[in-house]
Amino acid sequence: MAFTDADYRDIQGLLRFGHARLTEACFLLLRIEDAAAAGHWLESAPVTTAEVQHPLPTIALQIAFTSEGLRKLGLPNDLLNAFSAEFLSGMSGDENRSRRLGDVGANAPAYWQWGRAGDIPDAVTLLYALPGLLEEWKGSIEADLMRSGFQLLQCLPTTDMGGVEPFGFVDGVSQPTVDWGGRRNVTGDQLTYENVSMLGEFVLGYPNEYGKFTTRPTIPGRETGGLPAAEDIDGQSDLGRNGTYLVIRQIEQDVRGFWQFLDKQVNEDASKRQTLAEKMVGRQMSGDSLIPATEQSIAGVGPDVQDIHRNQFTFDNDADGIRCPFGAHIRRANPRNADYPAGTHDLVERLVRLLGFGRKSIRDDMVASTRFHRLIRRGREYGTKLSPDERLQPQPPNEEPCGLQFVCLNANISRQFEFIQSAWLMSGKFDGLNEESDPLLGNREPVVGCPVDKFSLPVVGGVRQQLQDLPHFTTIRGGAYFFLPGVRALRYLARIAKG
């Protein structure tokens, strides 16, 4: 099937740009009180698109809806039910889902500040601005929303920490390169790791890494309410096309607890403390990789030396996990593997692998292929940034909490966000490990009686070292699944809401 160029005018800009240069931001959680009034506002809401603008914008607005929000706008049940099951259920709507995501114990939705049952927003408006412009922009939008049938439930603030997350590491280093131009060919198995992903992994209505179209709501008839045509279904208008699913999780970080725990492990040796922190994260604090780039991994890379040091690497030349431990955060979040273990080159070798022979390492085939489980991350930090000295001091009374407003975009919540969260980050069995979850994000609640509070450090020629009794370093304070529609779909929803 021929690829149709992405319509940037119909795609919300967050997907393409992330608005990184607009360093001030906040996210308004909303309830729809009057659908008709909300529809009038949505009909002309100043949504920022994925088009390149000249001059560059100084402010930006994006909007997305939960399943309940779409229902309140009047979307018919047959269309609503065509969205994914996990979106309809919601992040906190199912006990089994909460368990898989690690939302148990202190992270259980019952303790959340928002997003728990009875406190799920209908919509979120994400606001971005250049320094000094956010407050006026926010005040104007809030006033419009309150006059237009919305109730403000909560404002999620953010803080510009200069590209460094609260634990002190350079953040947002590794993102998939989206194939906006449709040049990627996914025919057959991928024998090497690539950072390029099919557009349909992140934007509905386009082919994904399987060469298929993710299920989404479509409507019989062409040009229904101005909606784009579905590429894969003749005679259908596509409500999902150019939209995506938006995941938000408010993650509070115990920065003092993290650094003070490590300080005790190394007997207050500052150099060893940083080294241990970098082993747990899997990167240097500067964002550079712990694994040197090889000639093969930098082939075809442009002149950006920083990118080579930070992102142009795989784990193939660290088979024993000496440089970057197997359980490190970045190994779990992005294993950087291909469809087959390293060293598989031809059809015969693939057949041997499929039959279960020819393994070079006990860890071969233990981790699913990365290309089917990628996310576009658009998170922002919040709270007060602590200095290295402050991290080691006792917490003063009434200290403002800090953390990450985690935001990601994906076309398939189950296969992308939920898989990464449950099978890689929360799993105590990731990559052949035992009793270990993600050292940063992991929930230490025992799983079926088995603890998951350890972190292993392989040692050259020796017995691995293992940290014991890791405490929680993060706590979930809220979260929800949203649908971020294309602009034409947004206007279609507005017309439905107006009646």
N, C-alpha and C positions, 0 to 999 in steps of 0.2 A: 504494500500500500504506500503510495506516495506521501511524503511528509508535507504537511501544510505549515508554512512559517508561523511561529508564535505571534499572536496578535498582542503586542505590547500595550496597545491602547486599552485592551480588555483585561489585563492582568494587573493586580494590585502590586505596587512597587516593592513591597517588602520581599517578595519572592526573588526579584532580580538584584536589588541593590542592598537591602539590609539597613540602609540609611545610616551607615556608620559615621559619616561626616556630620550628621545631625546628632550631636553628642548629648543633648538634653532630651529626656523622654519620660512619659508616664502612660499607664494603661488604665482606662476607665471601665470598670465593671458595671454593667447596666441591666436594669429590669425594664421591660416594655409594659407600660401601664395603659397606653392608648395606641392600638395598632394603626388606626387610620392616621393619627397625627404623626406617628413614627414613619409611616409610609411617605407622607409629604416631605419629611426631612430627608429620608433616604433617596428620594427621587432626584435630589440635586446635591447630596452630600459631597463635600470637596475631597473625594478620594484621590490619593496620589497613585498614578499608574506607573507601569514599568517602562514607559517611553523615556528616552533621554531628553532632558529639558535644558534649554539655553535661555537665560542663565540657569545655573543649578538652583533647585528649590531651597528655600530657607526654612520651610516647615513642611510637614507631611502628616497625612491622616490615613489610617487603614481601619477597616471594620469587619468583624466576623461574628457569627451567631452559633449558639448551642442548638441542639435539636429542639429544646423547649422554646427557644427564641423563634426558630422557623415556624413552629406550630402556632405561636402567638401571632405571627405575621399573617397567618391564614394559609400556609402551604398545605395543599391537600394531602391526606394520609398516604395515597398511593405514591406520590412523589417523595414524601418524607421517608417512607419506609424503603425507598430505593437507595438511601444513604447507607453507609456501612453500619454493621451491627454494633461495633464498639462505639461509634459516634452516637448512635441512638441511645445506647445504654449509659454513656458518659463515663468519665474517669472514675467516679466514686459510686457508680450505680450498681455494682455487682461485687459481692464479697470475694468471689474467686478472682476477679480481676484485681482487686486491691491486694490480695495475697501475692499474685504473680508480680505485681509492680513493686512489691516491698512496702506497700502502704498498710502496715500492721504495727502493733505496739504504739510507740510514740508517734509514728507516722500515719496512724489510722485516720480516715476522713472524719471521724467523730471529733477529733481534736483540731481540725483545720479552722483557719480564720475565714475561709470562704471556699466554696465549691463542694461542701458536704451536702447531704440530702436536706432539702428545704432552703438551701442558701446557694444555689447554683445560678449564676448570672444568665441572662438571656442573650447578652451580646457583650462584646468588648470593643472599645474604640482605642486604637493605639496612636498616640500623638508623639511626634518627633520635631525637634527644632534646633537651630543653631544656638550657641550659648547666648543667654540673655533674652531669648524670644519665647521660651516655653510658657511662662506664667500667663502672659497676655493671650497667647494662642489657646491655652487650656481654659482660661476664663471665658473666652468668646465661645468656644465649642460647648462647654458645660452649660452656658446660658441657653444656647440654641437647643441642646438636648432636653433640658428641663422644660422648655416651652413646647417641645415636640413629642410629648408622650413618653419620655424616658425618665426613669428614676436612677440617680447615681447611687450605687451600692457601696462602692469602695474605689479608691484611687491607688493603684500599685505604683509606688514611686521608683525611680532609678537614680543612680549616681554615676557620674563620669569618673571612673577610676583610671583613666588613661590606658585602657586596653588590658588592665591587669585585674584578675578576679580577686575576691577577698582573701584567699589563702596566700596570695602573693605571686601567682604565676601568670605570665602573659597568656591571654585567653583568645579563643576564636582563631587559632592558627590553622587548623585543618578543616576545610570545607570541600565537599565534592564540587567539581567543575561541571556545571549543567550544560548539556549539549543543546543550547538554544537553537542552533542552526540545523539540527537533524542530520548531522554528518556521521554519527556513530552507527556502527553496524553490529548488532548483537547476535547475528547468525552463528550458531554453534557455541561450543564451550569457550570460555575465556581462560587462557593458560597463564596469563600474567596479570598481576594487579594493575588496575588503571584507576585514576582518580576521576575520570570522566563518567558521568551518569546520564542515562536517557532522560529526556525532559519529562516523560510520563511518570518517572519516579516521584516527581514533586508537583507536577501540574496535571490536573485531571483533563481527560480528553485527548491525550497524546500517548503513543506507544511507550511502554516501560521496558525494563531490562529483560523481560520475558518476550518482548515483541508483541505484547497484548495491551488492551485498553482496560484500565481499572474500572470496575462497575461503578456507575454513578446514575443519578436520575436523568432520564430523557423523556421527551414529550412527543407524542405522535403529531406529525405535521411540520412543515418547514416554516421558518421565520415566526414561530410562535412567540408573540410578545417581544420580538427583536432579539431573541436568543440565537447564538450561533448554531450551525448545523453540526450534528454528530458525524464524525469522520468514519466511524466504524459501523453505523447502523443507518441504512437508507431511510429517508423520509422521517427522521427524528430531529427535533431541536434539543440542544444539549444544555441542561441547567448546570451541569457540573463543569463544563469546559472552561478552562482558564482560571478555575478555582482550585483550592487545595484544603487540606485539613491543618488547622493550627492547634498546637498543643502548648499550653501554658502550665508550668509548675513553679510555685514559689518555694524556693529551697533556701532555708536559713542555714548559714554556715557557722559552726563553732570554731572560729579562727584561733582563739586563745587555747581551746582544748586540743586542737590539732597540733599546734607547735609545742605546747607544753608536754603533751604525750611523747612526741618525738624527742624532746629535750631530755626526758627521763631515760629513754632507751639508749641514749648515747652519752649519758653522764655529763650533760651540759657542754659537750664539745660542739662549738658552733659550726665548724666545717662538716663534721659527720652528720649533724642535724640537718643541714641543707641537702647533703648527699642522700640521706634516707628519704627526705621529702620528695626529692626528684625521682628516686626509685619508685615510690608509691604512685606518683603522678605519671611517670614514664617520659618526662621531659625535664630539661633544665628550666630553671625559673625564668630564664630569658626567652623561653619558647623553643629553643634549639633542641633538636632530637638528641637522645642518648646514643643513637646508632648512627655512625657516619654514613653519609650518602655514598653509594657505589657508582661506578661509571655507568652501569646499566640503569640504575634508578634515576640518574640525572640526564639520560639520553633525551635529546629534544627539548630540554628545558632552556628557557630564555636566559637573559643576563641577570635575573634577579637572584643574587647570591644568597640573600636572606631566606628566600623560599627554599633554596637547595638545602640549607642547614636546618630548616624547620620542618619541611614537609616532604621532600623528595627522598623517601626511604621506605623500605619494607622491613619485615622482621626475618627475612630469609637468612641473613648472615648473622643472626643471633639465635640460632636454633636451640641453645641451652638456656636462654633467658638470663644470661650473665649481665649484659649491659642494661636491658630493660626486662624486669621480671615478668613472668607469664601473667601474673594477676594485676599488673599495673593498670591504672585507669585507662590510658590511651590504647593499650592492647585490647581491652574489653570493649571500648567504645568504637574502635575501628581496627579490626585485626589485620587489615591490609593483605588479605590473602586472595587467591584466585579460585576458580571452580575446582581445581585439583591442587594437590600439594606441590611445593616447589620442585622443579626438576622434571615435571611431566611435560613432554614435548610433542608426542605423536599419538596416533590412534591406538597403536599396540600398547603403549604405556598406559593410556587411559583405560583400555579394556582390562589390563592387569590390575589397575587400581580398583575398578568397579567390581572385580571378582574377589577383592580383598587381599591380593598378594602385592609384593614389591614395596611394602612400606619401609621407608628409611628411618623413620622416627616413630616412637610410640604415640606421638601427638598428631601424626598425620590424620587428616579427615575428622578431627575432633571439633573443629569450628566451622560453622556454615560459611558459604561464600559471601564475602563482604558486599559485593555489588548489589545484592538484593535487600540490603539492610542499611541504607544510608539516610542521613537527615541533613536538611539545611537548618543550621542553628542561627537564631537571631536574638539570643538572650542579652539581658542587660543586668549589671550589678546594681545593688541597692545598699543603703546604709552608710556607715562611716568606715573609711579605709584605715586600718591599723598599721603603724610602722613596725619594723622588725623588733624593736625594743618593746613596744606596747604589747605585741603578741605574747610575750613571755611574762607579763605582769598580771596580777590578779584582776579580775573583772570589777570595775567600779559599779556602785549601785546605779540602776536605771540607765545602763548603757543601751544605746540604740542598736537593735539587732542588724546584722548585715547578711548578705547572701546574694543569690542569683534569681532574677526573674527569668527562669528558663523558658525559652520560646523556640519551638522548632516547627518546620513545615514538611509535610509528607503526604503522598497521595494515598497511602495505605497505612492506617494507624496500627493495625495488627501486625503486619509484616515488617514495618519499619520501627516506629517508636516503641511499641509494646514488645517486640521481639528483642530489640537491643536492651531495653530495660530489664526484662525478665530473664532471657536466656544468656545474656552476657554480663550485665552489671550486677544483678541480684543473685545470680546463680552461684551456689557453693561448689559447683562441679565444672566451672568454665575451664576449657582447655586442659582437662585432666587433673585439675586441682582438687583439693578436698578441704572442706570447712573454711572456705574463703569466699567472701563477696567483695564487691568493689571497695578498695581501701578508702575512697573518699565518700562515695554515695551509698555504700552498702548499709542495709538494715541488719543489725547484729542479732535480731530475734532468731532463736533456734528454729530450724526447719525440720519438722518431724523428729524433734528431740536432738538433732545434730547441731552443734554450734557452728556459726559462720563468722568467727571473730579473729581470724588469723591472717597473716600476710607472710608469704615465703620469699626468701631472697636466695636464689641459687648461688653456689660458690664454686669457683674453678677447682676441680679435683678434690672437692670436699663435700661434706654433708651440708645441705642447705640450712641457712639460718631461718628462724621463724619468729615473728612477733606474735605475742599472745594477747588475748583480752583487749582487742581494739574496741574503743568506745564508739558511739555514734559521733560522727563529725558533722552530719547534716540532718535537718529535720524538715519534713514537708509541711508547709503552712497553708497550702491551697493548690487547686488545680482544676482544669476543665479541658474538654475537647470542643473545638469550634470549627465551623466551616467558613473559610475565607473565600467568598464568591468572586467570580469575575465581575467586571463593572456592569456588563449587560445583564448578568444574572441578578445583580444587586438592584438594578432598576426594575427588573421583572418582579422581584420580591416586593419592591415599593408599590408597584401597581396592584398587586394582590392585596397588600395591606390596606391600601386606600379603598378597596372594594369597587 
